[in-house]
Amino acid sequence: MKKINNYVDGSLNSISKKELSVQDPSTGEEIAKVVLSSIDDFQKIIESSKKSQIEWANTTPLKRSRILSNYKTLIEKNINELAEIVSMEHGKTLADAKGSVTRGLEVVEFACGIPHLLKGEFSQNVGSNIDSWSIRQPLGICAGITPFNFPAMVPMWMYPIAIACGNSFILKPSEKDPSCSIRLAELFSEAGLPGGVFNVIHGDKHVVDLILSNEEIASVSFVGSTPVAKYIYEQSAKHGKRVQALGGAKNHLVVMPDANLNQAVDGIIGAGYGSAGERCMAVSVAVAVGDIADELVEKIHHEAQKLKVAPWTDTESDMGPVISKDHKDKIENYISIGVKEGATLVEDGRNYKIQGYENGNFVGPTLFDHVTKDMTIYKEEIFGPVVSVVRVKNYDEALNLVNEHAYGNGTTIYTSDGEISRHFTTNSKIGMVGVNVPIPVPMAFHSFGGWKQSLFGDHSVHGMEGVHFYTKLKTVTSRWPKSIQSGPEFVLPTN
């Protein structure tokens, strides 16, 4: 049985003998054991991170950039291997896994420009013979706590920028699919990163709490559910840490009567059912405006029936299993609640069985119609292949629906009207907005983050928001003294 250890000082090493099971979502079978780290493991990683950080911070940004460039090349060479690791433990299709690695790689590419990104500002003669300039300096030890749904991409939204800025980084990946983080760490070492700058620790909530309370860790980055994000935010702030905690989502896709209906349906199918709906940017609510609803539901239903649900090893698979049996049961319970509360179940994904994979965690594409905003399936994040259609009379009602929801992660509108599009992008109270695109995930040189209950903290992830999050600003005011002193000054200089 494969054992997955921590990655410390550039090698695999763990003290604890306790283990957790890692399972194949397609079969339900155990495929590995991952170490359940102890406080001794944690302390060893803290010491390693602390020891390496000072020297790494003193390494020039240009040298850091060259190591990141080497890392980029190695990820490109090993992208198929990384994608297979993701698919094997998460269950998503190989093409989807490879795409997620590529989106993470884009952040590494962005971080290669760190010499430029760390440039400060300079002002000459802010006062008589006084100059002022700003400097961005590393925080110290940074930590990331990442979810199961993107075991490559989400960690890569964090640690490349943090490390490029001169910090050391501790990654605590999901214990459900931990192998990819180890391979990414190994490749970083191969690229020339000094030992201890990037460490990986495995474990459960006990390890998370150690991270949140440890005085040596300066910042915490998190992606996960809203209840946990709030907990991370509160505990991090309590212990004086900088924090960015991304929570849940209920992303609305508004379909206007003038929309290209086929494009809108394709968008809903791909963004609603892709990766079995286990995306924080998944479309879980389709808002049908006006008379378009009947045709929209009919077309979604028709296309959903064509989807092939199968293990990642099937190259024709459109979507794989969900991560665990517990999560499968949770999704199916939500479907039952939707029926009980009066929504029309058009497509039922419960009790989905595949020959030879009867113990797999498969949920078929599910479609509800006539969903209302007081229903549980509308209010809560399901995180599965369940799409709810809400019917509204007009655009204003659709916009209010989007803005009144507790979550504010992403939204999009399908329309041929530029004026409506402009109004929607300006007035929707959402962090990421799309027009005629199903998943408006920003590229690496912009930043990812929602509003309301979808983000806790002042900074989004990656892009310049990431550079600002992983550095602290210092402003210098300087004057070189004259040979003849004029005596003490008792007022603030104004010229």
Summary of the structure (lengths in Angstrom):
residues: 495
radius of gyration: 24.6
end to end distance: 72.4
largest distance: 91.4
contacts: 1798
relative contact order: 0.14
helix: 39%
strand: 23%
